[in-house]
Amino acid sequence: MSEGSKETATRVQTFMEPTPEEPPDLLLRHLHASRHGLSTREAARRLVQYGPNELRRRGGRQWPQELARQVTHPLAMLLWVAAALSFAVGSQTVAIAVLLVILLNALFAFVQEMEAERAVETLAQYLPQHATVLRDGEPALIEATALVPGDIVVLEEGDRIAADIRLLSGAVDVDMSTLTGESVPVLRSAELTDLAAHRLDAPDLVFSGSNCTGGEAQGVVFATGMHTQLGRIAALSERVKERPSPLEAQVRRVAWLIACIAIGMAIAFVPVAMFGAGLSIRNSVVFAVGLLAGNVPEGLLPVITLALAVAVSALARRGALVKRLSAVETLGSTDVICTDKTGTLTENRMRPMTAWTSSAVVDLGPNAHVREPDASITALTECAVACTNAFLESGEPGDGGPAERAVGDPTEIALLFAARLLGADVDPTARERRRRHQYEFDPTRKLMSTLDADTACDWLHTKGAPESVLPRCDGVLTPDGERIALSEAERARITSQVEQFAGHGLRVLALARRALPPGQEPPARDDAERELCFLGLVTLLDPPRPDAAEAVARCHSAGIRIIVITGDHPLTSAAIARQVGVGGEDPTVINAQALGHLHEKQLDAFLADGREIVFARSSPEAKLHIAEALRAEGHVVAMTGDGVNDAPALRSADIGIAMGRSGTDVAREAATMVLTDDSFATIVAAIEAGRQVYDNVRKFIIYIFAHATPEVVPFLVFALAGGAVPLPLTVLQLLAFDVGTETLPSLALGREPTESGTMEQSPRPHNEPVIRAPMLVRAWLFLGLIVAALQMGGFFYVLTRAGWHPGAPTGPGAPLHHAYLQATTMSFLGMIAGQIGTAFAVRTQRASLRSIGVFSNPYLLAAIAAELVLAAFFVYAPPMQALLGTSALPAHDLALLLPYPVTVWGADELHRWLRRRTAVH
Ligand SMILES: Nc1ncnc2c1ncn2[C@@H]1O[C@H](COP(=O)(O)OP(=O)(O)OP(=O)(O)O)[C@@H](O)[C@H]1O
């Protein structure tokens, strides 16, 4: 072995066994890493060596088992019994046909479930997780799958930790519930060590799959992918089977109910056929088996799962990632949306408008003309630059707009723009050099502060909501930069100025500072943020999204109530609410800071009367209280959130919605739906999709149920006629109809476009069952009965035309036998033609077919074309004729079938028109 390859071999070995418990410098040496991070080239090499940082599921899909599961589920078992019965009475052909039904259904279900699973799995691609690492000494945002051992990772509040990491500096609070089940966050710090602790409890290690809920730290990755603790937890790496959604559970119950009815009918049929029609026990059992196989709705469930999955994929393309199939149904019955304002109703692209101090006002808007600033403005800009974490990348704003060159929180970016307009140097390096400590932005305090070194003293710089900053101020700056006491009159003047700005929908930030003795230990937050000197206000404009007003109007017509829960000023929030149409001309605004002291009953009273409300200055806790109160009232609540502290409210709502762009990983983790475009309009689109799926499920349920009547009626006529009428439909024809020609159209109905008026209805009550009595009446007694009448009409027409009268023999050898074969064929094709009409009829529940377009569902047209080809094969292929007892029909008989679909659809169209008319009157 050459020297080089020997060295690689040793390196590989040391890489594989890093011990995170060893001292940091030794660990770094063993990982061949440094505190400045890896080079891009080295990282790429390691990625090849270790593979991507992802959890691989053990083994692929065990398809033989899956297929076996499909042929052994309880409804299939029922069919097995049916096949065994017909085998026992000596009818092998029917037994084999029933087995074929079982197999075909299993195959369909299998393919559909695979499709559904694939649709959900591909969602992960839409939302790659990211991590900040040091590459070539610079911070870089990379996809978490590209993390390698030796990478230096920067962790911040809200990050999901993507690898096992030894902290090297800083401290973070970590929620490790995915690993330990313990949801109380624990402190992990580079300064703490406990060699005796179990690895998961080691105070200087953090693990993949946990969440950083506070603090900042840097650390070195020592394990990725399957080598992480998460990778080792075998249970987690296995395929997780989704629990059936409430819709699926309901349909399963109904499927069983129908199966029981089918069993009852089949059992009752045997004595009727034997004693009424004088059939042999063998024939009676065979017919009973046919009835059973035709009516057990074994295909219903997979079709529903697939419809949900198709909706999930469609939603993903529209910008809403839904994590569970069942969420689609919940979306459909959502009746309250609790939304935040910034970024959801507004663009979250803030532009500075005004800088205001006690002695100067500077317009920063589009026509800004900034003259030599006075000392108060200079102090204001210094504070704005120091107390931010955003940075503007070098280069003048202009060519693609300033926001494209900026990184960080939009509020802070806008402050930096303001500062630059006012002539300040916004270089982040200088800022970092001076910063001694940071008191992070706290959404409850609504403040952020930094402690920055200066020549003579340290400055505490504070910025935040004016109501939070002003009470902490006791001084104000003169135009010459001198601090004087803040009089009550001046305080009142500032407050009224804030209200004036906010009333115009502007976001107002107050800035203040305080001199502290240099070089001292940073004081506790409460001690630091007091006795401040008020510097001034900066106002920012964050206009409503262009599509927000229309989306709000759509919610209103759809009976959905909107509640805005925002951290912003009551007047700013009211102005924006008015602009987008929430709460009408004079929206009810509640200052949620008072909400903490509100009694639960008072909150309930606010929410009870169905008004739209704006909760301003609210905290994450207020969100949680509001979600709980609404749910207790029986509402189905969708709630948006993006911060770490929003996670409880997101979990407590029926649909937690996190922001894909601006939100934290923790919020995305807690949410059921993630918006990739952060827009309110996407929430409304998702609700519409939820309603559409539910409607479509109902459509194919009606379609599938409707065929029961034409399947049963021929047997009833036969049995009740006491032998005077020959069987109008053979058992094998029934089975051919059931699996051969029915499945594709029912799948296609799951992909119907939205029916007009879907968003003009009130939300569906969440406890309303998916299958309601009127649907069954429409399926069985209206559509089904019309098809059955047409089918029997065709049968008797062909038979009597040949000279048949009740009781005349039609068996093999009889002169009427050929006519009988043609008559059953007519009845078979009549059923298919009628069901085509049913398919078009059920495409809408209320609206006219014209309103959605006759050709607007290409899947259905293709399915019907396939159905017709199959029907022709069943009727004209000689082997099929021999098997099914069909016979070729002359053209004039086929022409007779043409009006069937139109008759069925037309009758339903008329019925719907009458219903719409009576609804209007
Ligand atoms: N980075 C920041 N530093 C200091 N204060 C801030 C910062 N961001 C926001 N604020 C202040 O805190 C208030 C609340 O902010 P928060 O982020 O909780 O809600 P929001 O962005 O105003 O609205 P929404 O809840 O609708 O997103 C703001 O109105 C502003 O006055």
Ligand as a Chemical Component Dictionary entry (heavy atoms), coordinates in Angstrom:
data_LIG
# 
_chem_comp.id                   LIG 
_chem_comp.type                 NON-POLYMER 
_chem_comp.pdbx_formal_charge   0 
_chem_comp.three_letter_code    LIG 
# 
loop_
_chem_comp_atom.comp_id 
_chem_comp_atom.atom_id 
_chem_comp_atom.alt_atom_id 
_chem_comp_atom.type_symbol 
_chem_comp_atom.charge 
_chem_comp_atom.model_Cartn_x 
_chem_comp_atom.model_Cartn_y 
_chem_comp_atom.model_Cartn_z 
_chem_comp_atom.pdbx_ordinal 
LIG N1  N1  N 0 -36.728 43.087 14.784 1  
LIG C1  C1  C 0 -37.452 43.834 15.615 2  
LIG N2  N2  N 0 -36.843 44.554 16.557 3  
LIG C2  C2  C 0 -37.550 45.303 17.399 4  
LIG N3  N3  N 0 -38.869 45.399 17.391 5  
LIG C3  C3  C 0 -39.536 44.726 16.479 6  
LIG C4  C4  C 0 -38.870 43.885 15.531 7  
LIG N4  N4  N 0 -39.799 43.318 14.745 8  
LIG C5  C5  C 0 -40.977 43.763 15.183 9  
LIG N5  N5  N 0 -40.832 44.606 16.209 10 
LIG C6  C6  C 0 -41.880 45.283 16.959 11 
LIG O1  O1  O 0 -42.664 44.314 17.624 12 
LIG C7  C7  C 0 -44.007 44.365 17.165 13 
LIG C8  C8  C 0 -44.546 42.965 17.047 14 
LIG O2  O2  O 0 -43.822 42.258 16.099 15 
LIG P1  P1  P 0 -44.214 40.783 15.694 16 
LIG O3  O3  O 0 -43.131 40.295 14.825 17 
LIG O4  O4  O 0 -44.623 40.027 16.911 18 
LIG O5  O5  O 0 -45.524 40.995 14.885 19 
LIG P2  P2  P 0 -45.736 41.738 13.539 20 
LIG O6  O6  O 0 -44.607 41.425 12.634 21 
LIG O7  O7  O 0 -45.991 43.185 13.805 22 
LIG O8  O8  O 0 -47.084 41.212 13.013 23 
LIG P3  P3  P 0 -47.598 39.750 12.693 24 
LIG O9  O9  O 0 -47.858 39.141 14.023 25 
LIG O10 O10 O 0 -48.810 40.074 11.941 26 
LIG O11 O11 O 0 -46.551 39.071 11.887 27 
LIG C9  C9  C 0 -43.933 45.128 15.854 28 
LIG O12 O12 O 0 -45.125 45.808 15.594 29 
LIG C10 C10 C 0 -42.789 46.068 16.051 30 
LIG O13 O13 O 0 -43.223 47.222 16.736 31 
# 
loop_
_chem_comp_bond.comp_id 
_chem_comp_bond.atom_id_1 
_chem_comp_bond.atom_id_2 
_chem_comp_bond.value_order 
_chem_comp_bond.pdbx_ordinal 
LIG N1  C1  SING 1  
LIG C1  N2  SING 2  
LIG C1  C4  DOUB 3  
LIG N2  C2  DOUB 4  
LIG C2  N3  SING 5  
LIG N3  C3  DOUB 6  
LIG C3  C4  SING 7  
LIG C3  N5  SING 8  
LIG C4  N4  SING 9  
LIG N4  C5  DOUB 10 
LIG C5  N5  SING 11 
LIG N5  C6  SING 12 
LIG C6  O1  SING 13 
LIG C6  C10 SING 14 
LIG O1  C7  SING 15 
LIG C7  C8  SING 16 
LIG C7  C9  SING 17 
LIG C8  O2  SING 18 
LIG O2  P1  SING 19 
LIG P1  O3  DOUB 20 
LIG P1  O4  SING 21 
LIG P1  O5  SING 22 
LIG O5  P2  SING 23 
LIG P2  O6  DOUB 24 
LIG P2  O7  SING 25 
LIG P2  O8  SING 26 
LIG O8  P3  SING 27 
LIG P3  O9  DOUB 28 
LIG P3  O10 SING 29 
LIG P3  O11 SING 30 
LIG C9  O12 SING 31 
LIG C9  C10 SING 32 
LIG C10 O13 SING 33 
# 
